Amino acid sequence: MNAEYERLFGRNLRRLRMERGLTQEQITARLQLAGCDLTRSALAKIEAGQRHVYPDELYALRNALEVPYEELLPSME
């Protein structure tokens, strides 16, 4: 991912999480229960566009937030 898209993805991820009334701790707890070892600190870096998202994390985030990939992955248009 390029830096601009990572920032855009992070903002979108944060928006989706907050719309569902979830804290970073709550979403990472869901992820860890699903077998994805993403820490709160790593999630904060992803939301700030400072860390890459790996495919297994993307899959777990989609499931934890209960959204389709199309909603999780922002468009660059």
N, C-alpha and C positions, 0 to 999 in steps of 0.2 A: 504494500500500500504506500502511496505517497503521503507526505506530511499533511497536506491540505485535506485529503480524504480521511486521514486518521482523526484529525480535529473534528471534521463534520460527523464522522461515525460516533466519536465520543460524545458530542453534544446530543446527537439523536438518541444514543443509548441512555444518557442521563435523563433526557426528557421522558422516554418510555418508562424508565424506572420510577421516576417521580410521579408520573400520571397514575401509576399503580399504587402509589403510597408506600413504596418500599425504600428502606435505607440501604446503603451499600452493604452493611453487615447482614441484613436480611437476604439480599440477593446472593451474596457470596455463600451464605449458609445453605441456600437452595442448591447452588451450584455444587458445593462440596457433598451434599447428600446424593447428588446425581453422579458423583465420581469425578467431578472437575475441580481440581485443586487450585482454584483462583482465590488469592487473598484479597482482603478489602483494599490494601495498599495498591495491589496490581490493578484492581478495578478502578480505583481513583485515577491512576495513571492512564488507563485506557480512556476514561471519560474526559481527561484533560488532553488527549491526543498525544501523549508522551510514551505510549507503549503499543506495540503491535498486538493484534488479536490473532490467536492461532485457530485453525479450523475446528478443533474439538471445543474450544472456548466459545466460538461463534455458535456452534450447534447447541451447547448447553445454555447459553444466554437466550437463544430463541425459545427453547423449551421453558426456561425459568420465567421468561416474560410472557409466554404464551402468545407470541406474535409470529406471523409468517416472515420469511426472510426478506420479502419485499418491503415490509415495514421496518425491519431492523436495519437493513442496508440502505442508506440514503442515496438518492440519485445525484449525480454531479451535473445534471442539466440545469 
